[in-house]
Amino acid sequence: MWRKQEEHNPVPPSADLVIQPVPEPPRPAPVVPPPPVASGGIISKAISIKGEITGSEDLLIEGEVNGKVAITDGKVNVGSSGRVTADIEAAEIIVRGRVKGGLRGRERVVIGQTGQVSGNVVTRRIVIEEGAVFSGQVDVVRPEEPRASRPAVVVTASEPASPVPVHAKDAHS
């Protein structure tokens, strides 16, 4: 029942004993999420397409397209290295590369500062950033108004208009 406790004899420090810290386990590399990938299709820099592209998802064009692009429910994004010689129709069109052809954006068209567009634009809303190059006509339509009932607005590259003096009429004269 009763046991005699065993004595615990500590080991005397020895001159040969070297204490080294335990190395830390390697930490895993931080997980960096990949950049978001556009849902839909991508035409990369090394791809050249001739013909008609149709679909309903977003499309990113970084390569070359010749023909026609029609995306029913999505957005067409012409990247900075994209070269398009085609009419483009989509809900939203963003141009940061070069486009030669008409743009029909049901919701809006954006020509970024690196974008170059040579062709007519028909849309509800348009954004042309400073530095963008645009040559053509813009027709801004309201959703309830058919295109034929609105006159086209011609936008050309020109010098800024000079200020026109405005004279206020005095209430006493």
C-alpha positions in Angstrom: 0.0 0.0 0.0 2.6 2.4 1.0 5.4 2.7 -1.4 8.6 4.3 -0.8 9.1 7.3 -3.1 12.0 7.1 -5.3 14.5 9.8 -5.0 15.1 12.1 -7.9 18.7 12.9 -8.5 19.1 15.8 -10.8 21.9 15.5 -13.4 24.7 17.8 -12.6 25.5 20.3 -15.4 28.3 19.0 -17.4 30.9 21.1 -19.3 30.2 19.0 -22.5 26.5 19.8 -22.4 25.6 22.4 -25.0 22.1 23.8 -24.9 20.8 25.0 -28.3 17.5 26.7 -28.9 14.9 24.7 -30.6 14.6 26.0 -34.2 11.3 27.5 -35.1 9.3 25.4 -37.5 9.1 27.0 -41.0 6.2 29.3 -41.4 4.0 28.8 -44.3 4.1 31.4 -47.0 1.3 33.9 -46.6 -1.7 33.0 -48.8 -2.3 35.7 -51.3 -5.5 35.3 -53.2 -5.1 35.4 -57.0 -6.4 38.4 -58.8 -10.1 38.2 -59.6 -10.7 36.5 -62.9 -13.5 37.9 -65.0 -16.3 35.5 -65.4 -16.6 34.8 -69.1 -14.1 34.7 -71.8 -10.6 36.1 -72.3 -8.9 36.7 -75.6 -5.2 36.9 -74.6 -2.4 38.9 -76.3 -1.3 36.0 -78.4 -4.7 35.2 -79.9 -6.1 36.7 -83.1 -9.7 36.1 -84.1 -11.4 36.8 -87.4 -15.2 36.4 -87.5 -18.2 36.9 -85.2 -18.0 36.5 -81.5 -21.4 36.1 -79.7 -22.2 35.3 -76.1 -23.9 36.4 -72.9 -21.0 36.6 -70.4 -18.3 39.2 -69.9 -15.5 39.3 -72.5 -11.9 40.6 -72.0 -10.0 41.3 -75.2 -6.2 41.6 -74.9 -5.5 40.2 -78.3 -6.7 41.0 -81.8 -10.3 40.7 -83.1 -11.6 41.4 -86.6 -15.3 41.1 -87.4 -18.2 41.6 -85.0 -18.6 41.3 -81.2 -22.1 40.9 -79.7 -22.4 40.1 -76.0 -26.1 40.2 -75.0 -26.0 40.5 -71.2 -22.4 41.1 -70.4 -19.6 43.6 -70.5 -16.9 43.9 -73.2 -13.5 45.1 -71.9 -10.9 45.9 -74.5 -7.7 45.8 -72.5 -4.7 48.1 -73.0 -3.1 45.6 -75.5 -6.4 44.8 -77.2 -6.8 45.7 -81.0 -10.3 45.5 -82.3 -11.5 46.2 -85.9 -15.1 45.4 -85.4 -18.5 46.7 -84.3 -19.1 45.9 -80.6 -22.5 45.6 -79.0 -22.9 44.9 -75.3 -24.6 46.2 -72.1 -21.3 47.9 -71.1 -18.2 48.6 -73.2 -14.8 49.6 -71.7 -12.0 50.6 -74.1 -8.4 50.9 -72.9 -6.9 49.6 -76.1 -7.7 50.4 -79.8 -11.0 50.0 -81.5 -11.9 50.8 -85.1 -15.6 50.3 -85.5 -19.0 51.2 -84.0 -19.8 50.9 -80.3 -23.3 50.2 -79.1 -23.4 50.1 -75.3 -27.0 49.6 -73.9 -26.0 51.0 -70.5 -22.7 52.8 -70.9 -19.5 53.2 -72.9 -16.2 54.1 -71.2 -13.1 55.2 -73.2 -10.2 55.1 -70.8 -7.2 57.4 -70.9 -5.2 54.8 -72.9 -8.2 54.0 -75.2 -8.4 54.9 -78.9 -11.7 54.7 -80.7 -12.4 55.5 -84.3 -16.1 55.0 -84.9 -19.6 56.0 -83.8 -20.9 55.5 -80.3 -24.6 54.9 -79.3 -25.3 54.6 -75.6 -27.3 55.8 -72.6 -24.2 57.1 -70.7 -20.6 57.8 -71.9 -17.4 58.5 -70.2 -14.3 59.7 -72.1 -11.3 60.0 -69.8 -8.6 62.7 -70.2 -6.0 61.4 -72.6 -8.4 59.2 -74.5 -8.5 59.5 -78.3 -11.9 59.5 -80.0 -12.9 60.2 -83.5 -16.6 59.7 -84.5 -20.1 60.6 -83.5 -21.8 60.1 -80.2 -25.5 59.4 -79.9 -26.8 59.5 -76.3 -30.2 57.9 -76.1 -32.8 57.6 -73.4 -34.2 54.1 -72.8 -37.7 55.2 -73.8 -36.6 57.0 -76.9 -35.8 55.2 -80.2 -32.5 56.0 -81.8 -33.9 57.6 -84.9 -35.7 60.4 -83.0 -32.6 61.9 -81.6 -30.0 63.9 -83.5 -26.4 62.8 -83.3 -23.9 64.9 -81.4 -20.7 65.3 -83.4 -17.6 65.3 -81.2 -14.3 66.3 -82.9 -10.9 66.9 -81.6 -10.3 70.7 -81.5 -8.8 73.4 -79.5 -10.8 74.5 -76.4 -13.2 77.3 -77.1 -12.0 80.8 -76.2 -13.9 82.5 -73.4 -16.9 84.7 -74.4 -17.3 87.9 -72.4 -20.6 88.0 -70.5 -22.0 91.4 -69.4 -24.4 91.5 -66.5 -27.3 93.8 -66.9 -27.7 96.3 -64.0 -31.1 96.2 -62.4 -31.1 100.1 -62.5 -30.5 100.5 -66.2 
